[in-house]
């Protein structure tokens, strides 16, 4: 009997399925790359935000830098929302983009 079949039999019989691995606890600390991904930016932009004080500085454990997930979340939520979506858009031109121009020339 396979593990899947045994689990199905135990579930039908009202028993609990066997655990084959110990579940991991919630992650408290992240590496630089993980912290950048957690916030949704590249590591280089993450470094700039840490240097500017927008995001928290890391904690040190030995030679490792570890970012606290709760501090990252709080700092990220403190960043103001963009007021106007058009603030950072490039101005539109009546000529279209380079791809459109290349296709229309052929």
N, C-alpha and C positions, 0 to 999 in steps of 0.2 A: 504494500500500500504506500503510495507517495505521500509526501507531506501535505500536498493540496487535498488529496482524498481524505487523509486523516483529519485535517482541519474541518472539512465539510461534515464528516461524521460527528466530530465533537460538537460542532455548532448545532447540528440537528438534534443531538442528544442533550443539548442544554449545557454542555461543557464549554470551557474556555479554550480557544486555540492556543497551541504551544507557541511561546515566544522563543525565537532562535537567536535573537540579538538583543542586547541591552539598549533601550532607547537613550539617545543623547539628551542631556539637559539643554536648556536654552543657552545660546551663545551670548556671552557677556562682552567679549573683546574681539576686535578684528584687526588684521594686519592693514597696512596702508592701502594695498590694492583692494582688499575686501571692503574697507571703509569707503573708498572712492566708489566702488560698485554699489554699496549699500545706499549711498546718497544719490547715485545716478550720474556721476561725472567721471571724467578721465582722471588718472592719478596726478597728472600735471596740474589740472584745474583744482583738484582737491588740495594739493600742496599750496597753491596760491590762496585758496580760501582759508587754510589753516594759518598761513603767514599773515593774512589780512585780519585775522581774528573772527572771521565769519563762522568758521567751524572750530571745534575745540582742539587743543593740543593733545598729543598722546600721553598715555601713562607709560612708564618704563618698568619692565620686568627683566632684570639682567640687561642684556644688550638689545632686547626687543622693544619696539614701540608698539603699543596696543591702544586702540581707540575704543572707548566705552560706547556701546550701542545706544544706551539711554541718553548720553550726552550728545551723540550725533543726532539722534531723533529730535531732542529739544532744540539744538542749534539750527537744524534744518527747518523746523516749524517756526522758528523766530525770523527766518528770512522773509521779508515782505513779498507779497504777490506782485506780479507785474501789473501795472495799472492799465496800460493800453497795449494790446498785442501788436499794434503797428509801430510802436516805438523803435523796434530793432529790425524792422523789415527794410530791405533795400528799396529805393524808389522804383516804381514801375516805369518802364519806358514804352513808348508806342511801337518800338521796333521789335519787341519780343525778346526771347532769349537766344543764345547762340545756336542751340539745337534747332529751334524753329527757323532761324535765318538760314542755316545750312540746308535744311530740308526744302525750304521754299526756293532756294537758288537753283536746285537741280531740276 
